Amino acid sequence: MPVVVVGAGAAGLVAAIFARRAGRPVVVCEKTPDGGRKILISGGGRCNILPAAIEPERFVTASPAHLVRRVLRSWPLDQQRAFFERDVGTPLVFEAETRKWFPASHRARDVRDGLVTLARRAGVEFRFGCELLDVTAMPAGWRVTTSLGTIAAERVILATGGLSVPSTGSDGAGLRVAANLGHTVHEAYPALTPLVAEPPIHASLSGISIDVRLRARDQSRRMETRGGFLFTHRGYSGPAVLDISHVAVRSRLAGGDRASLRVQWCDHDQHGWHDILANATGPIVNVVARHVPERLADAMLTRAGIPIGRTGSELRRTERAALVEHLTAYPLPWTGDEGYKKAEVTGGGVALTDVNVSTLESRVSPGLYLCGEMLDAFGPIGGFNFAWAWATGRLAGLAAGSLGP
């Protein structure tokens, strides 16, 4: 009987390759017609394969953090790069500005197609357009029920992803199967997703992109990020917003007080801005616009209640204090988020304590392996979640394909 891999995304494709290399026949069941849909849209179609460095402390999980570290350290970054360049045949280039590794072709399709081709050459059988219906433990092995029929499997690797970007085929089927089999599944939620404000009070700033310091705080979490911030017609996006969005999302889902978000619009802190404004001459809006985009400078003065024509000599002490507060700790108004439709990943998932992190075999259902976005861990923007997918896929594939017990 084969090892059946359910899902041909990033984790599933790597799992299939390593399971086949370990010696077992492998069948991949994939809901979409071609697989790897998230790979194709990643990095704006360029595929940010890997980050500059693996940083386990930046991952979010409700499971013990040391389990995330163990998984990520199982496949060092240099070995992952070698796999793509040597085995997949995809030369990589490092982009210093974004601190990410991309395929030299800057084509995400080359990554997806390279993984599928490598799997086929190894002897992996693909069944596309094959939707998962159920996974059942049998006296000897497993029964995988799909829209194309039933498959008897010796072992099963669930790599179906979560709920993010449903247009790529993510429907939470694997999480439902895992829950039905008795696994602890931490509540799923959209993560790395844009935030919205209703009404969109900053719609006039749409299109402005700026590097910021962003802080989020709710009753139980506090987080800070630095990076790109983008005003949209509906709210806010960009790496800094996406990285911190889970704090806002979880506070919304919990009910009660919403998380507070505060923005520092440039490198100048309170002391820096006080010095700049205390010595300012001419219109204050022009002084501020030397450090932030002009439209944003106008908006901050307006929000602080300062007339646009106010000059440095006319600026009152109370006005200066209000403006400094808006420039260094602006309370960003938000009311919701874009949800799974635009979420990069799914937060929550199968508790890491329910798997052996050396093999990713289920402690609840031996012979079942779980990997990728199904597991309760996600990292920030920048290739971290691909690193998690590649590492977990490899661990599950090696173990499931092993000839040992």
C-alpha positions in Angstrom: 0.0 0.0 0.0 1.2 3.5 -0.7 1.8 6.5 1.4 -1.0 8.9 0.5 -0.2 12.7 0.7 -3.3 14.8 0.8 -2.5 18.2 -0.6 0.0 19.3 -3.2 0.9 22.7 -1.8 4.4 23.6 -0.6 4.5 21.2 2.3 2.7 18.4 0.5 5.0 18.4 -2.6 8.1 18.3 -0.4 6.6 15.5 1.7 5.8 13.5 -1.4 9.4 13.9 -2.7 11.0 12.8 0.5 8.5 9.9 1.2 9.3 8.5 -2.3 13.0 8.9 -1.7 12.6 7.0 1.5 11.4 4.0 -0.5 7.6 3.9 -0.4 5.2 4.3 -3.3 3.5 7.6 -3.0 0.1 8.9 -4.2 -0.7 12.6 -4.0 -4.4 13.7 -3.8 -4.9 17.3 -4.7 -8.2 19.3 -4.9 -7.1 21.7 -7.6 -6.3 20.8 -11.2 -2.5 21.5 -10.8 -1.5 22.1 -7.2 0.8 24.7 -5.6 -1.6 27.5 -6.1 -0.2 29.5 -3.1 3.3 29.1 -4.4 2.2 30.7 -7.7 0.8 33.8 -6.0 3.6 34.2 -3.4 5.9 37.2 -3.5 3.7 38.9 -6.1 4.3 36.0 -8.4 8.0 35.9 -7.8 7.9 33.4 -4.8 9.9 34.4 -1.8 11.3 30.9 -1.3 13.2 31.5 1.9 14.1 34.3 4.4 17.7 35.5 5.0 17.7 33.6 8.3 15.5 31.2 10.3 14.1 33.1 13.3 12.0 30.8 15.4 11.3 33.5 18.0 9.3 35.4 15.5 6.8 32.5 15.0 3.3 32.7 16.6 1.9 29.6 18.2 -0.3 28.6 21.1 1.9 25.5 21.5 5.2 25.4 23.4 7.7 27.6 21.5 10.6 25.1 21.8 8.7 22.7 19.6 8.7 25.3 16.8 12.4 25.7 17.2 13.0 22.0 17.0 11.1 21.7 13.7 12.7 24.7 12.1 16.2 23.5 13.1 15.6 20.1 11.5 16.5 21.4 8.1 19.1 24.3 8.1 18.6 27.1 5.7 21.7 26.3 3.7 20.5 22.8 3.1 17.1 24.0 2.0 18.8 26.4 -0.5 20.9 23.5 -1.8 17.8 21.3 -2.2 16.2 24.0 -4.5 19.3 24.7 -6.5 20.6 21.1 -6.8 17.5 18.9 -6.8 14.7 21.2 -7.9 17.0 22.9 -10.4 15.9 26.4 -9.4 18.9 28.8 -9.0 18.3 31.3 -6.2 19.2 34.9 -5.8 19.3 36.9 -2.6 17.6 40.3 -2.5 19.3 42.4 0.1 16.6 45.1 0.3 13.9 42.6 1.3 16.2 40.0 2.9 14.6 37.1 0.9 15.7 34.4 -1.5 13.9 34.3 -4.8 14.2 32.1 -7.9 16.7 33.6 -10.2 14.0 33.7 -12.9 11.7 35.6 -10.5 9.0 33.2 -11.6 7.0 31.5 -8.9 5.7 29.0 -11.6 9.3 27.7 -12.0 9.3 26.7 -8.3 6.0 25.0 -8.4 6.7 23.2 -11.7 10.1 22.2 -10.5 8.8 20.5 -7.4 6.1 18.7 -9.4 8.6 17.6 -12.0 11.0 16.4 -9.3 8.2 14.4 -7.6 7.1 12.8 -10.9 10.6 11.8 -11.8 10.9 10.1 -8.5 7.8 8.1 -9.2 5.1 10.0 -7.3 1.6 9.5 -8.7 -0.6 12.6 -8.8 -4.4 12.6 -8.7 -5.5 16.2 -9.4 -9.1 17.3 -9.0 -9.3 14.9 -6.1 -11.2 16.4 -3.1 -10.7 14.9 0.4 -13.9 13.6 2.0 -12.6 11.5 4.9 -9.7 9.7 6.4 -10.4 6.5 8.4 -8.1 4.3 10.5 -8.4 0.6 9.5 -7.0 -2.5 11.3 -4.1 -2.4 8.9 -3.5 1.1 7.5 -5.9 3.8 6.4 -8.8 4.4 4.1 -8.7 7.8 2.3 -12.1 8.7 0.8 -12.0 11.2 -2.0 -14.2 12.6 -4.7 -12.5 10.2 -7.1 -12.9 7.1 -5.0 -11.3 5.3 -2.0 -7.6 4.6 -1.6 -6.1 2.1 0.8 -3.0 3.6 2.4 -0.3 2.3 4.6 0.3 5.8 6.0 -1.2 9.2 5.4 0.3 12.7 5.3 -2.2 15.5 5.8 -0.9 18.6 4.0 -4.2 20.3 3.1 -3.3 23.7 4.5 -5.7 25.9 6.4 -8.4 28.3 5.4 -6.4 31.2 4.0 -6.9 32.3 0.3 -9.8 29.9 -0.4 -9.4 30.6 -4.1 -6.3 28.4 -4.0 -8.3 25.4 -2.8 -7.9 25.9 1.0 -11.1 24.8 2.6 -10.1 23.5 6.1 -10.8 19.8 5.2 -7.7 18.5 6.8 -8.4 20.4 10.0 -11.8 18.9 10.2 -10.4 15.4 9.6 -7.8 16.0 12.3 -10.5 17.1 14.8 -12.7 14.2 14.0 -9.8 11.8 14.8 -9.4 13.4 18.2 -6.6 15.9 17.8 -6.5 19.2 19.7 -7.1 21.9 17.1 -6.5 25.4 18.4 -9.1 27.8 17.0 -8.3 28.9 13.5 -8.2 32.5 12.5 -6.9 34.6 9.6 -3.3 35.8 10.0 -1.1 38.1 8.0 -4.2 39.8 6.7 -4.9 43.5 5.9 -6.9 45.5 8.4 -9.9 47.7 7.6 -11.5 50.8 9.0 -15.2 51.5 8.6 -15.8 54.2 7.8 -12.5 54.4 5.9 -11.4 57.7 7.4 -7.9 57.5 5.8 -9.1 56.6 2.2 -7.7 59.9 1.0 -4.2 58.6 1.9 -4.7 55.5 -0.2 -1.5 54.5 -2.1 1.0 56.1 0.4 3.7 53.6 1.4 6.1 54.3 4.2 8.3 52.4 6.7 6.9 52.6 10.2 7.2 51.3 13.7 3.9 49.7 14.7 2.8 48.6 18.1 -0.2 46.5 19.1 -1.5 45.7 22.5 -4.6 43.9 23.9 -5.4 42.4 27.3 -2.9 39.5 26.9 -0.6 40.3 24.0 1.9 43.1 23.2 3.8 43.2 19.9 6.0 45.6 17.9 6.9 45.4 14.2 8.9 47.6 11.9 8.6 47.7 8.1 6.4 48.8 5.2 3.0 50.3 5.8 0.5 50.9 3.0 -2.7 52.9 3.1 -5.5 51.2 1.1 -9.0 52.4 0.1 -10.4 50.2 2.9 -7.7 50.4 5.6 -4.1 49.3 5.9 -1.7 46.7 4.5 2.0 46.2 4.1 4.4 43.9 6.0 4.2 45.8 9.3 0.4 45.6 9.3 0.3 42.0 8.2 2.8 40.9 10.8 0.9 42.4 13.6 -2.7 41.8 12.3 -3.2 38.6 14.3 -3.2 40.6 17.6 -6.1 42.7 16.2 -7.9 39.7 14.7 -7.7 37.6 17.9 -9.0 40.5 20.0 -11.9 40.9 17.6 -12.8 37.2 17.8 -12.5 37.2 21.6 -15.0 40.1 22.0 -14.6 42.8 24.6 -12.0 45.5 24.1 -10.2 45.6 20.8 -6.5 45.7 20.5 -5.0 49.2 20.3 -2.6 50.0 17.4 -0.2 52.9 17.5 2.1 54.0 14.7 5.4 55.9 14.7 5.6 57.3 11.2 9.3 57.6 10.8 12.6 57.1 12.8 12.2 60.3 14.8 11.0 59.6 18.4 9.3 62.1 20.7 12.6 63.8 21.6 13.6 64.1 18.0 10.3 65.6 16.9 10.3 68.0 19.9 13.7 69.3 18.8 12.6 69.6 15.2 9.4 71.5 16.0 11.0 73.7 18.6 13.4 75.1 16.1 11.0 75.1 13.1 10.5 78.2 11.0 7.9 78.6 8.3 4.7 76.5 7.9 4.8 73.5 10.3 3.2 71.2 7.6 6.3 71.8 5.4 8.6 70.9 8.2 6.7 67.6 8.9 6.6 66.9 5.1 10.4 66.7 5.0 10.2 63.5 7.0 6.9 61.9 6.0 4.8 62.0 2.8 3.1 65.4 2.3 -0.5 64.0 2.3 0.3 62.2 5.6 1.8 65.4 7.1 -1.5 67.3 6.2 -3.5 64.5 7.8 -1.5 64.4 11.0 -1.9 68.2 11.5 -5.6 68.0 10.8 -6.0 65.1 13.2 -4.0 66.9 15.9 -6.3 70.0 15.5 -3.6 72.3 14.1 -4.4 74.7 11.3 -2.5 73.8 8.1 -1.2 77.3 7.9 0.3 77.4 11.4 4.0 78.4 11.4 6.7 77.4 13.8 6.7 80.7 15.7 2.9 80.4 16.1 2.8 76.8 17.3 1.5 76.5 20.8 3.0 74.2 23.3 -0.1 72.1 23.6 -0.3 71.9 19.8 3.3 70.7 19.6 2.7 68.1 22.2 -0.4 66.8 20.3 1.4 66.8 17.0 4.4 64.9 18.5 1.9 62.3 19.9 0.3 61.9 16.5 3.7 61.5 14.8 5.1 59.0 17.2 2.2 57.1 18.8 -0.7 57.7 16.4 -3.8 55.6 17.5 -4.6 53.8 14.3 -8.4 53.4 13.9 -9.5 50.0 12.7 -12.7 48.1 12.9 -12.0 44.7 11.2 -9.9 42.8 8.8 -9.9 41.3 5.3 -10.3 37.8 6.7 -9.3 34.6 5.0 -9.8 36.0 1.6 -6.6 37.9 1.8 -4.9 36.3 4.7 -1.4 35.0 3.9 -1.7 32.1 6.4 -4.1 30.5 8.9 -3.4 31.0 12.6 -4.2 28.2 15.0 -4.4 24.6 13.9 -3.3 21.2 15.2 -1.5 21.5 18.5 2.2 20.7 18.2 1.9 18.6 21.4 -0.2 16.2 19.4 2.6 15.3 17.1 6.1 13.9 17.6 8.1 16.9 16.4 11.0 14.7 15.2 8.7 12.9 12.7 5.4 14.8 12.7 3.6 11.6 13.3 0.4 12.0 15.2 0.5 10.9 18.9 -3.3 10.5 18.6 -3.4 8.4 15.4 -0.1 6.6 14.7 0.5 6.3 11.0 -1.0 9.7 10.3 1.4 12.6 9.7 0.6 16.3 9.7 2.6 19.2 8.1 2.6 22.7 6.8 -0.1 25.2 7.6 -2.3 22.6 9.3 0.0 22.8 12.3 -0.3 25.5 15.0 2.6 27.9 14.0 3.1 30.7 11.5 5.9 33.2 10.9 6.0 36.8 9.7 6.1 37.9 6.1 9.3 37.2 4.2 9.6 33.6 3.4 9.3 32.3 6.9 6.1 30.3 6.2 7.7 28.6 3.2 10.6 27.7 5.4 8.1 26.1 7.8 6.3 24.3 4.9 9.6 22.9 3.5 10.9 21.8 6.9 7.7 20.2 8.0 7.0 18.5 4.7 10.5 17.0 4.7 10.1 15.7 8.3 6.7 14.1 7.5 7.9 12.6 4.2 11.0 11.1 5.6 9.2 9.5 8.5 6.1 8.3 6.6 8.2 6.9 3.8 10.6 5.1 6.2 10.6 1.3 6.0 10.8 1.2 9.8 7.8 1.0 12.2 
